[in-house]
């Protein structure tokens, strides 16, 4: 089972959950920093696996990167407290605090650790890293952000997330760059309002959970497995629907939150920002379609000897969300009538 965890792992999952609540409900920067440190120390045992060298390496890298980001964050928080009355330094402190939080969530241009660590993790840990681990830094950043700096970060995320996906053979790295691209939409939503960010994050988490579950269930880690393993046509169709929905192609449900954000950005005259984000989403869709094109059209005699049929009740879960994704935009159009 995808969510089958032993008692130790469940204990650390609870700590991970409560550490996020500590950070976002704290009334001081120091309390938020303590919550981030508890979050780090609870996630390391979850990703560490003594039987897997890549997993052990990933946990060490993750610890070092997060520790550097935490030290930077603590340093700038203390400096801000000391120089509280110096208004000239406020702009610099906001950029530095934002940079530390962006490094923690794996945002461009501080993203270089993210694809490497993702490669050494299981699909469950990838799901946690791409969703839950982004909650605390984004909410903390919403309290104290630099507007112009974040516009630059949004463009960087959208561009690197789209271009970085080219020439990738690993599905985990591909999902990592997809996460970086989606982070640009999350930051845009956060700048509009916290409710808008929660709205986008809910849809993103839903789609990522379905994709991670499917890859876990099919035991897939590389693109060539999509066409070397002769899957049932229905499974390929579910993959197609969920990939296109994650990319934000209408009429799938993944386009709905992006559509709302585009409307808000255009209302506030962010035309160039919106144009860049839409163009980069199209590039993201291009390499999603390139993967699915191979899995649908590659057909040779060797594959006809074996076909995978999955008989499991959990496939109804995938089925259900795929059908929601197809009919999602029909429902969503009523909101804008």
N, C-alpha and C positions, 0 to 999 in steps of 0.2 A: 504493500500500500504506500501511496505517495506521502501521506502524513503520519506514517507509522514511526513513532519515536520512542526510545526507551525513557525511563524515568529521569535519568540525568539530563538528557537533552530537553525534556519537557520543563525541568526546573530552570534551565538556562533560557528557555523560550519565555517563561513567565518573567524572569528578571529583565530580559530584553524589552518586553512589553511595558513593564513598570518604569524602566529607566527612561523611556520616551515620554511617559506621563510626567515624570519628575522634571525633565528638561523643559517641556512646553508649559507646565503649570508653575514653574519657579518665578518668583518676583525679583530675582537678581541674576546678573550674568554669571556670577560664581556658582549659584545653584544649578543653572543650565549647564555649565561646564562639568560639574560633578555628575549630572545625569548623562552627559555624553561619554564620560569616562566609564561609568557603570555599563552603558550600552556597549562600549568597545570590549570590556572585559567579559561580558556575557556572550558576545557574538564569536569570540575566538574559540571557545570550546565547541561551539556548534559546527564550525567549519573545519576544525582540526580532526584529522583521521590518521592514526599511526600506520594504518595499512596502505595508505595512499601517499606517495612522495609529493605529488603535485598539490594535494590538499594541505600537507604540512608546510610546504613552501608558500602557498597562498596565505595561510594564517599568519606566518612570520612577516610577509610583505605587508599584509593588511595592518598588523599591529604597528609596524614601523611608520607607515604612511599616516595612519590615524593619530599616532603619538606626536608626529611632527606638526600636524594640523592643530592638535589640541594645545601644544606648547605655544604655537603662534597665536592662537585664539586667546589663551590666558595672558600672554605678554601684552597684546594690544588692549585687552580689557583693563588690565592694571594701569597701562599707560593712559588710557582714556580717563580712568578714575583720578589719576594724579593731575593730568592736564585738563580737567573738566571745564575750566573757565576759558581755555584757549580755543576760541571759535575757529581760528584759522586752521587748526589741526583736525577739526571734526571731519572734514571731507576725506582726509588721508586715513583716519581711523575707520571710517565707514567702509572704505575700499579694502583695507587690510582685514577687518573682521569678516567682511563678505568673502574675501579670498580664502580665508581659513575654512569657512563653512562650505564653500564651493569645492575645496579640496576634499573635505570629508564625504561629500555626496558623489564624488567622481565626475564633476563637471569640467568641460573644456574651459580653459587650456590646462587644467590640472588633472587631466583624465588619464595620463599615461599608465598609471597603476591599475586602472579599472579593468580593461580587457584581459590583462595578464592574470589578475586574481580570479576573474570570472572563469577562466579556462581551467582552473584547478578545483572548482567547486561542483557539488552535485546540483541537480535542477532545483531542489527545495531551497538550498542555500542561495542559489542564484535569484530565486524569486524573492527571498527576504532582502538580499542586497539591493535588488533593483526597485523594491517598493518600500518596505518598512524602514530601511536605513536612510531613506531620503526625507522622511517626515520631519524629524527633529531639526536638521540643518535648514530646511526651507522655512519652517515656522519661525525659527530664531532669526533667520535673515529677513523675514517680513517685518520684524520689529525695528530694524535699523539697516536700511539698504540705501545704496547710492544709485540714483536713477540712471544717469548716463553710463556708469560702469556696467550696470546690468543689461543695458541695451547692447553693449559690445559683447557681453557674455552670451546673450541669447543668440546673436548672429554666429558666434564661435561654436556654440553647441549645435545649432542647426546645420552648419556647414561641415564640421568635423564628424558629427553623427552620421551624416549622409555619405560623405566621401570615404570615411574610414571603413565602411561596409564593403567596399570593392575589394576584390582579390582575397576575400576571407573564405576559407573552407570550413571553419568551425562554426557550428550553429550557436555555441555559447558566446563566441566573440561577436557574431552577427547580432545577437540579442543585446549584447553590451553596447554596441554602437547605436542600435535602435533606441536603447534606454537613454543614451547621451542626447540623441536627437529629440526624444520626447521631453527631456529635461528643459529644453528651450521653451516648449509649450507650457510646462509646469511653472517656470519662472515668470513667463508672461502672464499666466493666470494669477500667480501670487501678487504681481504688481497691480493687477486690476482689483482683486479683493481676495480675502482668505476663503470665502465661500466658493468663489470661482475655482480656486486651486483645489479645494476638496472635491468639487464636482468633477474636474478633469482627472484628479488622482484616483477617484473611485472607478471611473471607466477604464483608465490605464491599468490599474491593479487587476481588474476583472479579466481583461484581455491577456495580460501577461500570465496570470494564473492558469488560464486555459492552455496557453502555448507551452508553458513549463510542464504542466501535467501531461500533455500529449507527448512531448519529447521524452519525458521520464517513462511513460507507459510503453512507448515504442522503443525505448533504450537507444535513442538517437543522439549523436553528438557531432556528426559531420554531414555536410551537404550531400555527399555521394551516397549516403545511406538512404536518402529519400528515393533514389531510383534504383539502387542495387537491391534493396529489399522490396519485393513485389507486394505492396500493400493492397488491401481491398480498396476499390474505387471510392467508396463512401468516406473512408479515412482521409484519402487524398483531398476529397472535396471539403471536408471539415478544415483541413490544414489551409487550403486555398482561402476559404471564407475568413478564417481567423487571422491569417497573414494580412489580407487586404484590409480587414477591419482595423488591425493594429497600425497599418500604414496610413489609415484615415481616408480611404477611398469611399466616396458616396456610391451606393445608398446604404453602406454598412454602418453599424452603430458607432464605430470608432471615429467616424467623421463628425458626429453630433457635437461632442465637446469642443472639437477644433473649430467647427462652424461658429459656435457661440463666442469663442475667444477672438476669432477673425472679426466678427461683428463689433465687439467692444474695442478692438485695436483700431479699426477703421473709423469708428465714432470719435476716437481720440486723435485722429490724423497721423497714426503711425503707419504710413503707406509703405515705406521702404522696408521696414521691419517685417510687415505682413507679407510683402512680396518675397523676401528672402526665405522666410519660414515655409511658405507654400511651395516655392521652387525646390527647396531641399527635401520636402516631404515627397515630391514627385520622384526625385532621385532614389529615395528610400524605397518607394513603391517599385521602381525599376528593378532593383536587385532582389526584392521579394518575388516579383513575377518571374525573374530569371531562374530562381530556384524551383518554383512551382512548374514552370515550363518544362524543365528537365524531368521532374518526377512524373508528369502526366504523359509526356511524349516519348521518353526513352523506353523502348520495348524490344527485347530480343529473346531468342528461343530459350536460353538458359533460365530466364525468369518464369517461364510457363510451367516449370516443374514444381514450383512452390509458390503458394499465395498465403498471405497472412490474413486470417479472420480473427478479430478480437471479440470474444464473447465475455463481456464483463459489464456489470450494471453501471460502473463508473463512466462507461462510454455514453450513457444517456445524459450525463452531466455535460459532456462535450456537445452532444447533439442539441441539447436544450439551448446552450449559449450561442451555438452556430445559427439556430433558427431565430433567436432573438436578434442576432446581428443582421440577418437578412431583412427582417421586418422592422428593424429599429428606426430607420429613417422615415418610414411611413408614419409611425407614431410621432416622431420628433417634428415633422412638418406642421403639426397642429399648434405647436408652441409659437410658430412664427407667422401664422395665418393672420 
